[in-house]
């Protein structure tokens, strides 16, 4: 419960806002005016936390059984459909379709470019229509496109690349929109671990897809179809069915937490707590407009702080994308049969799922995202250097062990980096755009990653591993810059506060607490 002094301070600020105008508050203690973000939140909203800690914990447990599982279901389906190419390659996909490895890489590039082009427009539409409508429609679209890839057998490069583009357009924005949806329901100190849980869906999808592919690829010859055709048909059908479940059971937002099925998950008191607890924790999550404003888009695109995170994501995610497409083929080059190599690769992804959770829990517990992002990139870089050294080694077991260890840390840092960006946004529109920008950066990384391993460099890929190690070393260095930039900005805010000067939109949030960048 709030103390009397806190109530008095909030009351004074509400009066000051009425006197000085929206966006300006007066401090009776310090005796100076400062600018705050323009957030129309009533005094009741800001001080009404008339519920117990046990009620809130019980509500969060209920949320954890509804929101993350459904979003993870969609993300898992996306990774099934996006990542099955790596498994399909082990079943003579290139020969059956009639394309070269270079043309295959072009297809991988175009799916990522399609996502990049439609990412921000998708976020604008998502912000307007909400997750219940937009994300459900997306899942139906990409599930259908994924299943139709089975029709490309013997059709050559044209149909193959067209379906990859359609798949990219349909998938665009899901990851960024899913992360934004998560921030609507959870407080700041609950975000990183939920982001990590969200990305666990990706790691589990890669792990399970390897095991599934081991069985499904044995279906070659049934009904006259190849194993990889059955893989696309089964996974695409799964996505369409998952879209139906997603649409029926996902509540739209905390103010209207009712899905299409009409299920009432929350009591009246719980609905009250849903809205109030998030706004009390972070008033910037108040959504005053149905549309993202142009200044929010422009401000995010021109924000150098976000661009630093995008550089980290591009350089750090490119090697992970390479692993998604080529890890089973690399394992096969160690002497394992083409189907067993998919199952072996899944070991690294199961370990990655554990590391994702450890990074997310650590970020929320220690309230420090930056150091963990740098640590994850450093560890992955060390294993990449190990893979480069092992590529000159003749012991295939050593090469396999180092490769699996690298996969286990390849994206452990990524959800923590995304939550770092989300926590430093100052409005829902800005947060939505920034999540879209991070998804764009991830897909730009995929474009880069699709060209790292070349046919003339296989099977050991000496140049490819050197490029991966270099990219990760660069990403690690930029992450150090990101850590320093927030330390410097917070230090500057502290100094200006001491001198009675605070920048517009910085220094204080609507609850009267001091606003600082999340480190």
N, C-alpha and C positions, 0 to 999 in steps of 0.2 A: 504493500500500500504506500501511497505517496505521503511524504512528511508535510507538516503544515507549511514549512518554509518553501517547499516546492510548489504547493498550491498558491501561495502568495506570489511567488515569482512568475508562475504561469498566468495568474490573473493580471499582474502588472503588464505582462507582455501583450495579452489580448487587448487591454485598454490602449496600449501604445500603438498597436496595429490599427485600431479604430481611429486614433488621433492622427498618426503620421501617414497612414495609407498602407495599402497592401505591399508587403515586401520589406517594410521598415519597422524596426522594433527599438525600444528605448530601455537601457539598463539603469534602474534606479540605484544600483550599487556602484557601478562604474561611472555613471553620469555621461554616457555618450551614446549616440545613435549608430546603429549598424544595419546593414542590409542583410536580409535573409531570403531564402527561396520563397517564391509566391506560392504558398500551399494553403488552400482554403479549408482549414480544419477547425471545427468548433472547439470551445473550451471543454465541453463535455467529452468530446472524442479524445482530447489529449490527457484528461485526468481520470477518466472513468475506467479504472481497472479493478472493478468490484467482483473479482473472482479469486479463488484460492490457487496456490501453486499446484496443488494436486489436480484441480479441475483442468488447468492448462496442460499438465503433463499427460492426463488422460486423453485430452483432445489431440495432442500431438501424436500420441500412439495411434489414435484412430486415423488421423491424417496419413500416417506412415503406412497404413494398411490399404489406403485408397489411392492417393495421388502418385507417389513414386512407382508402385507396381504397374499402373496403367501406362505411365509415360515410358517406363522401362520396356514394357511390352512392345510399344511402338518403335522404340529405338533398337530393340533386339531384332524386330522384323526388318528394319531398315538395314542393319548390318548384315543380316542374312542375305538380303537381296543385293547389297552392294559388295559384300565380301566373297560371294560364292564364285567369283571369277577365278580367284586363286586356286580354289579346289577344282573347278572345272578344267583348268589348264592341265591338271595331271591326268585327265581323261581324254586327251587328244582333241581338245576344243579347237585349237588352231587348225589342225588338219581337217576336222569335220566341217567347220564353218567355211574354210578356204581363205584364211587370212595369215599374214606373217606376224612375227613378234612385234615388229615396228608398227603394224596396223593395229595390233592389240593395244599397244601403248597409246596410240592416238585415241582409241575408244576410251581408255581410262582417263586421258586428259580431257576429252570432251564432256564426260559425265561431270567431272569436277568444274569445268568452265561453265556448264549449264547451271550448276548450283550457284556459282559465284555471281552470274548475271542476274539470277532471279532471287537471290537471297534477300536483299533489301526490299524489293517490291513485295515479296512474300511476307516479310515482317510487318509491312504497312497493312496488308490485307488481314494478317493474323490479328493485329492490334484492333482492327475494326470489327471482325466477326467473332473473335474469341476462339479458344482451343477446342471447344466442343464441336463447332461447325468446321473450322478450317483444317485442324489436324486430322479429323476423321476422314474428310474428303481427300486429303493428301495420301493417307494410307491406302484407301481404295485405289487411287490412281497409280501409285508406284507398285502396288501389289500386282495389278493387272499387267503393267508394263514388264515387270520382272518375269511373270509367267510366260509372256509372249516371246521372250528371248529364246525359248525352246524352238521357235519357228525358224530360226536363222540357220539351221543346218543346211549346208551346201549353197547358201544364198550369197556368200561373199561379203565383201567389206561394206557395201552400201546399207543393206538392212541391219547389219550388226551395229554400225555406227549410229544409224537413225534411232534405234531402240535405246542405245546408251544415252543419247541426248534427251529423249523423252523421259527416261528414268531419272536423269539428273534434274530436269525441270520439275518433275513430280516430287522428288525428295527434298528440293531446296527449302531450307529454312526450318526443317523439323527440329534439328538439334538446338538451334538458337531459340526457337519458340518454346521447345520443351523446357529449356533452362529458365527462360523468362517465366513460364507458367509456375515453375518451382518457387521462384522468388515471390510470387503472389501469395503463397500460402505459408511461407516460413520466415522466421526472424533472421537477422543477420548472423547470429552465432549458431544458427541451425543450417545455414546454407551450404557450406563447403562439403559437409559429409553427405548431404542429399545430392549435390552435384556429383560427388564421387559415386554414390549409389547409381545415379543415372548412367554414368559412363561404365559402371560394372556391366550394364546391359550389353555394351559393345564388346567388352572382353569376353563375357559369357557366350555371346553370339558367335564370336570367332572360335572359341573353344568347342562349343557344341556343334557348330557347322563342320568343324574338322571331323568330329566323331560321326555326325550324320552322314557326311560325304563318304566316310569309310563304308557305310552300309548302302547308301543310295547308289553310289557309283557301281556297285555290284549288280545293279538292275539293268545294266547294258544288255540289250537284246529283247527285253520284255516289251511287247506291243510294237516291236520294231524300232524302239527308241534307244538312244545312247544313254549312258549314265548321267552325263551332264544335262541332258534334256529333262530327265526325271528330277534332277536337282532343282532346276529352275521352276518346273511346274509345281513341285511340292512346296517349295519355299514361297513362291508367289501366292499360291492358294492359302498358305498359312497366314500371310500378311492380310489378305482380303478378309479372312475370318477374324483375325485380330482387330481389324478396323471396325467390324461390327460390335465386338466386345467393348472396344475403346469408346465408341460413340454412345453405347447404351449406358455405360457406367461412369464416365468421367464427368464430374461436376464442373460447371463453367468457370466460376470464380467465387471468392469468399462471400461476396454480397448475394450471389444467387447460386448456392452450392447444390443445385438439383440437376441430375443428368437427364438425358432423353427418356430413360426408363421411368422417370418420376420417383425414384427411390429417395426417401428423405433420410439422408445419412445423419443429419445433425438436428439436435433440439434447438429451440429458440435461443436458449442461453448459450449454447455452443456456437450458434451463428453469430451472436453478438461478440463472443470472445474471438472468433475467427478474424473479424474485421478489426476489432479494437487492438488486439495484441500486436498485430503487424504494424499498424499505424503508430502505436505508442513506441514501438521499437525503432521504426524508421518512417517518419512522415513523408519522405520522398516517394513512398510507394502509393500515396494517394493519387488516384487517376481522375483528374479534373476534366479531361477531354476524351471523346470517343475516337479521335484520330490523332496520330502522331503529328506534331506541328513541324513546319519546315525548319524552324530554328533549332529544334531538337535533332533533326537529321543533320543539318549543316554543322551544328556544334560538335556532334559526335564524329563526323567525318573529318573535321579539321582539328580535332583534339590530338595533340602530339603524344599525350600520355597513352591513349588507346592505340595509336600507331606503333608505339614501342611493344605493346602486348601482341599486336598483330605480327610484328617481325619475329618475336619469340615463337609464336604459333606456326608461322610458315616454315621457319628453319627447323623447329623441333618436331613438327608433325610430318614433314616430308619423309624422313627415314621410317617412321611408323607406317606410312602409306605403302612404302616399298615392301615392308615386311608383310603387310596384308595381302599384297598381290603375289609375292615371290617366295615367301617363307616355305610353303609346302614343296615348291620346286627345288629350293636350295637343299632342303632335307633329303629330297629324292636323290640329289646329286651325291649325297653321302653314301649311297648304296642301298637305301631302303626302297621297297617296291612302291609304285605310284599311289596306291590306296593307303597303305600303312603310314606314309609320310604325312597325310592329313591328320591322322590321330596323334602322331608324335608332336606335331606343331601345336596342337591344342593344349599340351602341357604348359607351354609358356603363357598362354592366354589365361589359364586357370590361376597361375601364379600372379599374373597381372591384375586379375580381379581382386585378389587379396591386397596387393599393394595400393590399388586405387582407394580402397576403404581406409587403409592405414594413413594415406596422405590426407584424405578428407577429414577423418577424425582428428588427426593432429592439427590441421589448419584451424578447425573450430575450437579445439581445446586450448591451443596456445595463442589464438587470435593473430596469427602471423602466416600470411600466405606466401609472401615473397621468398623467404628463405627456403621454404619447402619446394617451391617451383625451381629454384636454383639447384637444390640438392638432387631433385629428380633428373634434371637435365645432365648434371655432372655424372651421376651413376650410369645413366644410359650412354653417355659419351665414353666413359671408361670401358663399358662392355663392347661398344662399337669399335674402339681401338683394339680390344681383345679379339673381335671377329676379324679385323683386318690382319692382325698378326697370325691368327689361326688359319687364315686362308692360305698361308704359305706352309702350314703344318700338314703332315701326312696322316696324323691320327684323327680319324673321322669322329671318334667319340668326343675328343676335346673340342673339335669344331662345333659339334652338335650341342654340347653343354654350354659353351659360351653364347651360341645363338639363342638358345632357350632362355638363358639369363638376361640377355639383351631384350628379348620380347617381354619378359616379366616386368621390366621397368620402362618400356618404350613410351607409354602415355600416362604413367602414374602421376605426373606433374600437371597434365592438361586440364582436368576439371578444377583443380585448385587455381590455376591461372584464370580460368573463366569466371570463377566466383570472385576472384580478386578484382576483375573488371566490373562485375555486376555490383559489388559493394561500394564502388567509387562513383556510381552513377547518381545523379541528383533528381531524376524524375522517372516515372514509369516509361514514358516515351523514349527517353534517352537510354534507359536500360534495355529496352527492346531492340533499339537500333544497334547498341553496342554488342548485344548477344548475336545479332545478325552479322556484324562485322567480324566477330570472332569465328563464326561458322564459315564466313567467306575466306578468312585467313587459313582456316583448316583445309579448305578445299583448294586454295592456291598451293598449299603445301602438298596436297595430293597430286596436283599437276606436276610440280617439281619432282615429287617422289616417283611418278610413273616413268620418268626418264633416267633414273639413276642406274638401274641395272640394264645393260645393253647386251644384245646377242653376241657381239664380238668379244665381250668380257667374261662370258660364262665358261666353265661352271663355277669358278672360284670368285669371280667378280672382284678382283683386286682394286680396280679403279672405283667400282661402286662403293666398296666399304671405305675407301679413302674419302670419297665424297660425303658419305654418311657421317664419318667421324668429324670432318671439317664443319659440316652444317651444325652438328650438335655442339661443337666447341664454340661456334659463333653464337648460337642460341643461348648458351650458358653465359657468355660475356654480356649479351644484351639483357639477360635477366638480372645481372648485377646492376646494370644501368637503371632498370626499372625499380629495383629496391632503393637505389640511391635517390631517384627522382622523388619518391614519396617521402623519404626522410627529409630531403631538402625542402619540399613544399610545406610539410608540417612544421618544420623549424621556422620557415618564413612566416607562417600563420601565427605561431607562438610569439614571435618578435613583434609582429604588427599588432597583435592583441595587447601586448604590454605597452605599446606606444599609442593605443587607442585607434588603430587603423585596421580595417578588415575589408578585403575585396568583396565586391558584389557577389552574392550567392555563396560566400564562403564564411567560415568562422563560427556560425551559429545555425542550428536547424530549428524547426518550428516548435519543438518541445522546450526550447531554451537551453538545450545542451550544446556544448561546443562541438562543431563539426570538424572532423579531421579525416584525412585520407587514410584508408585502411592499408596498413603495411603488409 
